[in-house]
Amino acid sequence: MTVVIAGAGPTGLTLGIELARRGIPCRLLDRESGLFPGSRGKGLQPRTLEVFDDLGVLDDVRAEGMPFPNFRLYSGTEIVWERPLHEMLGVEEPRVSPGVPYPKAWLIPQWRTDRILHDRFVRLGGKVEFDTEVTGFEQRPNGVTVSVLRNGIPERIEADYLVGTDGGRSTVRKLLGVGFAGETYETERSLVGDVRAKGLDGVACHMITHAGDVTKRFSLWNLPNTDYYQFVAAVTPQDAAEPTLDTLRRTMVERTGRTDIELRDLRWISVYRINVRMVDRFRVDRVLLAGDAAHVHSSASGQGLNTSVQDAYNLGWKLAAVLGGAPDALLDSYEAERMPVAAHLLGLSTEMHRRNFRPTTGPAPAIHQLDITYRGGPLALDDRAAKGQLQAGDRAPDGLLPDGTRLFDLFRGTHATVLTFGGPIEGYDLAAGTRVLVRPDGHIGAVGDVENWLRLVEGGGSGDLLPRLDVRSYALEVAGDRVHRVTAEHQA
């Protein structure tokens, strides 16, 4: 019983953790000689912080990152304005509440996120096999043979499933032959990378312009606990052909008119081309795709890494359940749930890219991903005649318990959780006696219809619930709109 994961970025590492903590053997391969060295996907959204809480890495992420700094617009050397992220988005300032413990985006360079996830995977007994590239695969009814080059030497690996998490240029996707429809913005190029900079004061997203036009900027983002900055600058195709420190310096002077800022010690640089594309299938038999291998889009609004992590979080418990004996059809729910999410977020990031920090009179974008739902999907069961605000498929909100712990403390781990409510509380507008099943990935699987959900997922017939999921049950006694007492019930 083995799962091969091709690609050790945030998606592959998250999936590796999800399998490893459930005791599912996996081979995590990467064609590179080590983890990605740059800051690329630097923003973590509130929902991803909740996922990382469950995976046991949130403390490290918070220790090695910082809240998003203010955006600061310059006209030459003059500061025109400075605004926090929520003002840039046109929304109210997010605040901690019982249902949302981490309401604000978090800034941390991707190389640190990757290292934190890698270390967690290793602590769980995993190992990333670097210098190992997938070159082909052959599917059979009961498995898949994966061909690789390990340090240039051919090798074949027998596996139950192969998951391609190998990025926007995914080899697995190309070999699978699925459609990858969309568009490439042929005339737009940006240089992105990490560099030291001298001549800037304060911690901010420094958007430097020649005359205050925010759409013509050279951006330098402070990165936490380091003197490096991430730079982002649109360039011509000619300059993109030579991504060097000299090109970067020349671009900054041309864009801003400033010669007082010294750029040095280029750590990483890449030419970024905007692609807006998505596969037409997330699964073909025993090969699945996740993250950028399945969908790519503009970096505007910071959705890419976050969406990729949550692909893996959705898929991991399902793969483990199927390998434990649950119906193979459970894996079909991965595509059914995640494809609409990816399509929506492609639209959101494209809208934000076109807006390009210009003011808008339309509705403010929701980039936090707390509102992602699987309502109407194959694993969302709700037997109420009149559904409330919270429905099957939604993210299960957090909540404070009488001893100061939280509902998230009950959810944390590899199990599903059944809650029996004594009445409504904040975030849960549920009548007394209502039972709610929270899936291992923190989404509500069932409201009321718990047994049928378990039969659906575990494959049991009537009265035959097979123990393929660890299910923990609690009764919540409610006084007013607060939980008064929590009682553990039978643990299936």
C-alpha positions as CSV (number, residue, x, y, z in Angstrom):
1,M,0.0,0.0,0.0
2,T,1.8,3.1,-1.3
3,V,1.0,6.5,-2.6
4,V,3.5,8.2,-4.9
5,I,3.4,12.0,-4.7
6,A,5.3,13.9,-7.4
7,G,6.4,17.3,-6.2
8,A,7.6,18.5,-2.8
9,G,6.1,22.0,-2.7
10,P,3.4,23.1,-0.3
11,T,0.8,20.8,-2.0
12,G,2.9,17.7,-1.9
13,L,4.2,18.3,1.6
14,T,0.7,18.9,2.9
15,L,-0.6,15.7,1.3
16,G,2.4,13.8,2.6
17,I,1.7,15.0,6.2
18,E,-2.0,14.1,5.8
19,L,-1.1,10.5,4.8
20,A,1.8,10.1,7.2
21,R,-0.2,11.0,10.2
22,R,-2.8,8.4,9.2
23,G,-0.1,5.7,8.9
24,I,-0.4,5.5,5.0
25,P,3.0,4.9,3.4
26,C,3.9,7.4,0.7
27,R,6.9,8.2,-1.5
28,L,7.3,12.0,-1.9
29,L,9.5,12.7,-4.9
30,D,11.0,15.9,-6.3
31,R,13.1,16.5,-9.4
32,E,15.1,19.3,-7.7
33,S,18.0,18.7,-5.3
34,G,16.3,20.5,-2.4
35,L,13.4,22.6,-1.3
36,F,12.4,25.7,-3.3
37,P,14.7,28.6,-2.2
38,G,12.5,31.6,-2.8
39,S,9.7,33.6,-1.2
40,R,7.2,33.2,-4.1
41,G,3.9,32.3,-2.3
42,K,4.4,34.5,0.7
43,G,0.8,35.2,1.9
44,L,-1.2,32.7,4.0
45,Q,-5.0,33.3,4.2
46,P,-7.0,32.7,7.3
47,R,-8.4,29.4,6.2
48,T,-4.9,28.1,5.5
49,L,-3.9,29.1,9.0
50,E,-6.7,26.9,10.3
51,V,-5.5,24.0,8.2
52,F,-2.0,24.5,9.5
53,D,-3.4,24.5,13.1
54,D,-4.8,21.1,12.4
55,L,-1.5,19.8,10.8
56,G,0.5,20.9,13.9
57,V,2.6,23.6,12.2
58,L,0.8,26.8,13.1
59,D,3.1,27.7,16.0
60,D,6.2,27.6,13.7
61,V,4.4,29.5,11.0
62,R,3.5,32.3,13.4
63,A,7.0,32.4,14.9
64,E,8.6,32.7,11.5
65,G,6.2,35.1,9.9
66,M,4.4,38.4,10.6
67,P,1.1,40.1,10.0
68,F,0.8,41.7,6.6
69,P,2.5,45.1,6.6
70,N,0.9,48.2,5.3
71,F,1.0,49.1,1.6
72,R,3.0,52.3,1.1
73,L,2.8,54.2,-2.1
74,Y,5.7,56.5,-3.1
75,S,6.0,59.2,-5.8
76,G,9.8,59.3,-6.1
77,T,11.0,59.6,-2.5
78,E,7.7,61.1,-1.2
79,I,5.3,58.9,0.6
80,V,1.8,59.5,-1.0
81,W,-0.2,57.3,1.4
82,E,0.0,54.2,3.6
83,R,-2.9,51.8,4.0
84,P,-3.4,48.4,5.7
85,L,-4.5,45.4,3.6
86,H,-8.2,45.6,4.6
87,E,-8.3,49.2,3.3
88,M,-6.7,48.2,0.1
89,L,-9.4,45.6,-0.3
90,G,-12.2,47.9,0.8
91,V,-13.4,45.7,3.7
92,E,-13.7,46.2,7.5
93,E,-10.7,45.4,9.6
94,P,-10.9,41.6,10.4
95,R,-11.0,40.9,14.1
96,V,-10.7,37.7,16.2
97,S,-14.1,36.2,17.1
98,P,-15.1,32.9,18.7
99,G,-15.8,31.4,15.2
100,V,-12.7,32.8,13.4
101,P,-9.5,32.6,15.5
102,Y,-7.1,33.8,12.7
103,P,-8.9,36.5,10.8
104,K,-5.9,38.2,9.1
105,A,-3.6,37.1,6.4
106,W,0.0,36.2,7.4
107,L,3.2,37.0,5.7
108,I,5.9,34.3,5.5
109,P,8.2,33.5,2.6
110,Q,7.4,30.3,0.9
111,W,10.8,28.8,1.5
112,R,10.1,28.9,5.3
113,T,6.6,27.4,4.8
114,D,8.1,24.6,2.8
115,R,10.8,24.0,5.4
116,I,8.2,23.9,8.2
117,L,6.0,21.5,6.3
118,H,9.0,19.4,5.4
119,D,10.2,19.2,9.0
120,R,6.7,18.1,10.1
121,F,6.6,15.4,7.4
122,V,10.0,14.1,8.6
123,R,8.9,14.0,12.2
124,L,6.0,11.8,11.1
125,G,8.5,9.4,9.6
126,G,8.4,10.7,6.0
127,K,11.3,11.5,3.7
128,V,11.5,13.6,0.5
129,E,13.4,11.8,-2.2
130,F,15.1,14.6,-4.1
131,D,16.8,14.4,-7.5
132,T,14.0,12.0,-8.5
133,E,11.9,12.9,-11.5
134,V,8.8,11.2,-12.7
135,T,9.2,10.3,-16.4
136,G,6.2,8.1,-17.0
137,F,3.5,5.8,-15.6
138,E,1.3,2.9,-16.5
139,Q,-2.1,2.4,-14.9
140,R,-3.6,-1.0,-14.1
141,P,-6.9,-1.9,-12.5
142,N,-5.3,-2.3,-9.1
143,G,-2.4,0.0,-9.2
144,V,0.0,2.2,-11.1
145,T,3.7,1.7,-12.1
146,V,5.6,5.0,-11.9
147,S,8.8,5.4,-13.9
148,V,11.4,7.8,-12.4
149,L,15.0,8.9,-12.9
150,R,16.8,8.9,-9.6
151,N,20.1,10.8,-10.0
152,G,19.9,9.9,-13.7
153,I,19.3,6.2,-13.1
154,P,16.0,4.7,-14.3
155,E,13.7,3.1,-11.6
156,R,10.2,1.8,-11.4
157,I,7.9,2.2,-8.4
158,E,4.8,0.2,-7.7
159,A,2.0,2.2,-6.1
160,D,-1.7,2.2,-5.4
161,Y,-2.1,5.8,-6.5
162,L,0.0,8.6,-8.1
163,V,-0.7,12.3,-7.2
164,G,0.8,15.0,-9.4
165,T,1.7,18.0,-7.2
166,D,4.5,19.1,-9.5
167,G,3.5,22.6,-10.3
168,G,2.2,24.6,-13.3
169,R,4.5,22.8,-15.7
170,S,3.4,19.4,-14.3
171,T,4.9,16.4,-16.0
172,V,2.2,14.2,-14.5
173,R,-0.5,16.4,-16.0
174,K,1.1,16.3,-19.4
175,L,1.5,12.5,-19.3
176,L,-2.1,12.1,-18.1
177,G,-3.2,14.0,-21.2
178,V,-6.1,16.0,-19.6
179,G,-7.2,19.3,-21.0
180,F,-5.6,22.5,-19.5
181,A,-7.9,25.1,-21.0
182,G,-7.5,28.9,-20.4
183,E,-5.2,31.7,-21.6
184,T,-1.7,33.0,-21.2
185,Y,-1.3,36.8,-21.0
186,E,1.4,36.9,-23.7
187,T,2.3,40.5,-23.4
188,E,2.7,40.6,-19.6
189,R,5.9,39.6,-17.8
190,S,7.1,40.3,-14.3
191,L,10.3,39.8,-12.5
192,V,9.9,38.2,-9.1
193,G,12.5,37.3,-6.6
194,D,14.4,38.0,-3.4
195,V,17.1,40.7,-3.0
196,R,18.7,42.8,-0.3
197,A,17.9,46.5,-0.5
198,K,19.5,49.5,1.1
199,G,17.8,52.9,1.3
200,L,14.3,52.1,2.4
201,D,13.0,52.8,5.9
202,G,10.3,50.9,7.8
203,V,8.4,47.7,7.2
204,A,5.9,47.8,4.4
205,C,5.0,46.8,1.0
206,H,6.9,49.6,-0.6
207,M,5.2,50.4,-3.9
208,I,7.7,52.9,-5.5
209,T,6.6,54.9,-8.6
210,H,8.0,57.9,-10.5
211,A,4.8,60.0,-10.3
212,G,2.4,58.2,-7.9
213,D,0.7,55.9,-10.5
214,V,0.0,52.7,-8.6
215,T,-0.3,50.7,-11.8
216,K,3.3,51.6,-12.8
217,R,5.2,50.5,-9.7
218,F,8.3,48.7,-8.5
219,S,7.4,46.8,-5.3
220,L,9.7,45.7,-2.6
221,W,8.1,43.7,0.3
222,N,9.9,43.4,3.6
223,L,10.2,39.7,4.5
224,P,10.0,38.8,8.2
225,N,13.1,38.1,10.3
226,T,15.5,38.8,7.4
227,D,16.9,41.8,5.6
228,Y,15.7,40.4,2.2
229,Y,12.8,41.9,0.3
230,Q,10.6,40.2,-2.3
231,F,10.6,42.4,-5.5
232,V,7.8,42.4,-8.1
233,A,8.1,44.5,-11.2
234,A,6.4,44.3,-14.6
235,V,8.9,44.2,-17.4
236,T,9.1,44.1,-21.2
237,P,9.6,40.8,-23.0
238,Q,13.1,42.0,-23.8
239,D,14.0,42.6,-20.2
240,A,12.4,39.3,-19.2
241,A,14.8,37.5,-21.5
242,E,17.6,38.5,-19.3
243,P,16.5,38.1,-15.6
244,T,19.7,39.4,-13.9
245,L,20.5,41.8,-11.0
246,D,21.6,44.4,-13.6
247,T,18.2,44.2,-15.3
248,L,16.5,44.5,-12.0
249,R,18.5,47.6,-11.1
250,R,17.9,49.3,-14.4
251,T,14.2,48.5,-14.2
252,M,13.9,50.1,-10.8
253,V,15.6,53.3,-11.9
254,E,13.5,53.5,-15.1
255,R,10.3,52.8,-13.2
256,T,10.9,55.0,-10.1
257,G,13.6,57.6,-11.0
258,R,15.3,56.7,-7.8
259,T,19.1,56.0,-7.6
260,D,19.3,56.1,-3.8
261,I,18.1,52.5,-3.4
262,E,20.9,49.9,-3.6
263,L,19.9,46.3,-4.7
264,R,22.4,43.5,-4.0
265,D,22.7,39.9,-3.1
266,L,20.2,38.4,-5.5
267,R,19.0,35.2,-3.9
268,W,16.4,34.1,-6.4
269,I,14.8,35.5,-9.5
270,S,12.1,34.3,-11.9
271,V,10.2,35.5,-14.9
272,Y,6.5,35.3,-14.1
273,R,4.0,34.9,-17.0
274,I,0.4,35.1,-16.1
275,N,-1.5,31.9,-17.0
276,V,-5.2,31.4,-16.2
277,R,-5.8,27.7,-16.8
278,M,-7.5,24.7,-15.2
279,V,-7.7,21.0,-16.0
280,D,-10.9,19.4,-17.1
281,R,-10.3,16.5,-14.8
282,F,-8.7,16.2,-11.4
283,R,-8.7,12.4,-11.5
284,V,-8.2,9.7,-14.2
285,D,-8.5,6.3,-12.5
286,R,-5.5,6.0,-10.1
287,V,-3.8,9.3,-11.0
288,L,-4.9,12.5,-9.5
289,L,-3.8,16.2,-9.8
290,A,-3.6,18.9,-7.1
291,G,-2.4,22.4,-6.7
292,D,-0.8,24.3,-9.6
293,A,-0.7,21.0,-11.5
294,A,-4.5,21.3,-11.7
295,H,-5.0,25.1,-11.8
296,V,-2.8,28.2,-12.3
297,H,-3.8,31.8,-12.1
298,S,-2.6,35.3,-11.3
299,S,-0.8,35.9,-8.0
300,A,-3.2,38.9,-7.4
301,S,-5.2,38.3,-4.2
302,G,-2.8,35.6,-2.9
303,Q,-4.9,32.5,-3.7
304,G,-2.5,30.1,-5.3
305,L,-0.5,28.5,-2.5
306,N,-3.6,28.6,-0.3
307,T,-5.8,26.8,-2.8
308,S,-3.1,24.2,-3.4
309,V,-2.8,23.4,0.3
310,Q,-6.5,23.0,0.6
311,D,-6.6,20.7,-2.4
312,A,-4.2,18.4,-0.5
313,Y,-6.2,18.8,2.7
314,N,-9.4,17.7,0.9
315,L,-7.7,14.8,-0.8
316,G,-5.6,13.4,2.0
317,W,-8.2,11.9,4.3
318,K,-10.1,10.5,1.3
319,L,-7.1,8.7,-0.1
320,A,-6.4,7.3,3.4
321,A,-10.0,6.1,3.8
322,V,-10.0,4.4,0.4
323,L,-6.7,2.6,1.2
324,G,-8.4,1.5,4.4
325,G,-11.3,-0.1,2.6
326,A,-13.7,2.7,1.8
327,P,-15.3,2.8,-1.7
328,D,-13.0,4.0,-4.4
329,A,-15.8,6.3,-5.5
330,L,-15.0,8.5,-2.5
331,L,-12.1,9.9,-4.5
332,D,-14.6,11.2,-7.1
333,S,-15.8,13.6,-4.5
334,Y,-12.4,15.3,-4.6
335,E,-12.9,16.6,-8.1
336,A,-16.6,17.3,-7.5
337,E,-15.7,19.5,-4.6
338,R,-12.5,21.2,-5.6
339,M,-13.1,21.9,-9.3
340,P,-15.8,24.5,-8.6
341,V,-13.6,26.1,-5.9
342,A,-10.7,26.4,-8.3
343,A,-12.9,27.9,-11.0
344,H,-14.2,30.5,-8.6
345,L,-10.8,31.4,-7.4
346,L,-9.4,31.7,-10.9
347,G,-12.1,34.3,-11.5
348,L,-11.4,36.1,-8.3
349,S,-7.6,36.3,-9.0
350,T,-8.2,37.4,-12.6
351,E,-10.6,40.2,-11.4
352,M,-8.0,41.4,-8.8
353,H,-5.2,41.3,-11.5
354,R,-7.3,43.5,-13.8
355,R,-8.1,45.9,-11.0
356,N,-4.3,46.3,-10.3
357,F,-4.8,48.1,-7.0
358,R,-7.1,50.7,-8.6
359,P,-10.2,51.8,-6.6
360,T,-13.4,50.0,-7.3
361,T,-17.1,50.7,-6.5
362,G,-18.1,47.0,-6.8
363,P,-18.4,44.5,-3.9
364,A,-15.2,43.9,-2.0
365,P,-13.4,40.7,-2.8
366,A,-13.4,37.9,-0.2
367,I,-9.8,36.5,-0.3
368,H,-9.8,34.8,3.1
369,Q,-11.2,31.5,1.8
370,L,-13.3,31.1,5.0
371,D,-16.4,31.1,2.8
372,I,-15.4,28.1,0.6
373,T,-18.2,25.6,0.7
374,Y,-19.1,22.2,-0.7
375,R,-22.8,22.7,-0.5
376,G,-24.7,20.6,-3.0
377,G,-21.8,18.3,-3.3
378,P,-21.8,14.5,-3.0
379,L,-20.7,14.5,0.6
380,A,-23.1,17.2,1.9
381,L,-26.2,15.8,3.5
382,D,-28.8,17.9,5.3
383,D,-32.1,16.4,6.3
384,R,-33.7,19.5,7.7
385,A,-36.9,20.7,6.1
386,A,-35.8,24.4,6.6
387,K,-32.1,24.9,6.3
388,G,-30.4,27.6,8.3
389,Q,-27.5,29.9,7.6
390,L,-24.9,27.1,8.4
391,Q,-25.4,24.2,6.0
392,A,-23.8,20.9,5.1
393,G,-20.7,21.6,3.0
394,D,-19.7,24.8,4.9
395,R,-16.5,25.3,6.9
396,A,-17.2,24.3,10.5
397,P,-16.7,27.5,12.6
398,D,-14.6,27.5,15.7
399,G,-16.2,28.2,19.1
400,L,-15.2,28.8,22.7
401,L,-15.8,26.1,25.3
402,P,-16.4,26.6,29.0
403,D,-12.8,25.6,30.0
404,G,-11.2,28.0,27.6
405,T,-10.5,25.4,24.9
406,R,-12.2,25.6,21.5
407,L,-14.2,23.5,19.1
408,F,-11.1,23.4,16.9
409,D,-9.4,21.5,19.8
410,L,-12.2,18.8,19.4
411,F,-11.7,18.7,15.6
412,R,-7.9,18.6,15.6
413,G,-6.5,15.3,14.3
414,T,-7.3,12.7,11.8
415,H,-10.9,11.8,13.0
416,A,-14.3,13.0,12.1
417,T,-16.3,14.7,14.9
418,V,-20.0,14.4,15.7
419,L,-21.5,17.2,17.8
420,T,-25.0,17.1,19.3
421,F,-26.2,20.7,20.0
422,G,-28.3,21.6,23.0
423,G,-29.3,24.8,21.1
424,P,-27.8,27.5,18.9
425,I,-24.5,29.2,19.6
426,E,-22.5,31.7,17.7
427,G,-21.8,30.4,14.2
428,Y,-24.2,27.4,14.6
429,D,-27.8,28.4,14.2
430,L,-29.0,24.9,15.1
431,A,-32.1,23.7,17.0
432,A,-31.7,21.7,20.2
433,G,-31.0,18.1,19.5
434,T,-29.4,18.7,16.0
435,R,-26.4,16.5,15.2
436,V,-23.6,17.7,13.0
437,L,-20.8,15.7,11.5
438,V,-17.6,17.6,10.9
439,R,-15.3,15.9,8.4
440,P,-11.6,15.4,9.0
441,D,-10.9,18.4,6.8
442,G,-13.1,20.7,9.0
443,H,-16.1,21.0,6.6
444,I,-19.6,19.9,7.7
445,G,-20.5,16.6,6.1
446,A,-23.9,16.2,7.6
447,V,-26.5,18.1,9.5
448,G,-28.8,15.5,11.1
449,D,-28.2,12.8,8.6
450,V,-25.0,11.5,10.3
451,E,-25.5,7.7,9.9
452,N,-26.3,8.0,6.2
453,W,-23.2,10.1,5.7
454,L,-21.1,7.4,7.4
455,R,-22.7,4.8,5.2
456,L,-21.9,6.9,2.1
457,V,-18.3,7.4,3.0
458,E,-17.5,4.0,4.6
459,G,-19.5,1.9,2.1
460,G,-21.5,0.0,4.7
461,G,-25.1,-1.1,4.2
462,S,-28.0,-0.4,6.5
463,G,-26.8,-1.0,10.1
464,D,-23.3,-1.9,8.9
465,L,-21.1,1.1,9.6
466,L,-17.5,-0.1,9.0
467,P,-14.8,1.5,11.2
468,R,-12.8,3.1,8.5
469,L,-13.1,6.5,10.0
470,D,-12.3,7.4,13.6
471,V,-15.4,9.2,14.8
472,R,-15.5,11.1,18.1
473,S,-18.8,12.4,19.5
474,Y,-19.6,15.1,21.9
475,A,-22.8,16.6,23.4
476,L,-22.8,20.3,23.8
477,E,-25.1,21.7,26.6
478,V,-26.1,25.2,25.8
479,A,-27.0,28.0,28.2
480,G,-28.2,31.2,26.5
481,D,-26.0,31.3,23.3
482,R,-22.9,29.8,24.9
483,V,-21.7,26.2,25.5
484,H,-22.2,25.4,29.2
485,R,-20.8,21.9,29.2
486,V,-19.2,19.4,26.8
487,T,-19.6,15.7,27.4
488,A,-17.7,13.1,25.4
489,E,-20.0,10.4,24.1
490,H,-19.2,6.9,22.6
491,Q,-16.1,7.1,20.4
492,A,-16.7,4.9,17.3
